[in-house]
């Protein structure tokens, strides 16, 4: 719901979760990373200093790999009922930049004020978002903002309904599905994209067939090694890969990883879905830097496809 005459964006949504849980979904970085941004977007960076005048600094990454940095300042915090913050575009260092730098028109303000209210009704939460946009913003830009927020809220609703053993990453690669699938499972190229740039990757074993096993070792500058292993459960050429994934430094905590490949006009949308045994396992993996590592891995894979 929106009121264009006043140039104020208003969205009301009902979530099937208590207000305390919904409020935490807005104020805990590991939770925010899982739903913030339109469909297909990820959040590789997020810091939250939850206090008056504290800073929320984040990066949204589009399916094509474009980064959109933002910065907010908290003006009111009344947990779990009300949250007020400014909203601006920024650069990686947190400096406020013009919205035009990210493709918005000059009519979009340098700063907006967002007010959230959380009203609990019999275990559910009515969330009202109000965003003051100023008098000059075009209807088209307001409609785009409404769509973006609603897609984010759809993701938040899914998170609250299924709390919590999954982490999903999506990326669109500028290459046909046949090539993307082939390179993803080619042992000869794994060392060029698998994992962060600061680690050397060694393929110990890749028996690429259902029931076959794999083992990959990564080594840092000091010679410390980190090994990972798993078993291929399902391989559907050019469409789907299912495998187990285990970090040998924390044995027994095995996740199930499903990678799907969808062709889109000569490009490929890849979705990597990891399902953990417990919420605690997922949280520990996120704390270890999983999001940053996954984003860097996707970047390196995109670079390889361009060679």
Buried (B, 14 or more C-beta within 10 A) or exposed (E): EBEBEEBBBBBEBEBEBBBBBBBBBBBBBBBBBBBBBBEBBBBBBBEBEBEEEBBBBBBBBBBEBEBBBBBBBBBEBEBBBBBBBBBBBBEEEEEEBEBEEBEBEEBBBEBBBBBBBBBBEEEBBBBBBBBBBBEEBBEEBBEBBBEBBEBBBBBBBEBBEEEBBBBBBBBBBEBBBEEBBBBBBBBEBBBBBBBBEEBBBBBEEBEEEEEBBBBBBBBEEEEEEBBBBBBBBEBEEBBBBBBBBBBEEEEEBBBBBBBBBBBEEEBBBBBBBBBBEEEEBBBBBBEEEBBEBBBBBBBBBBEBBEE
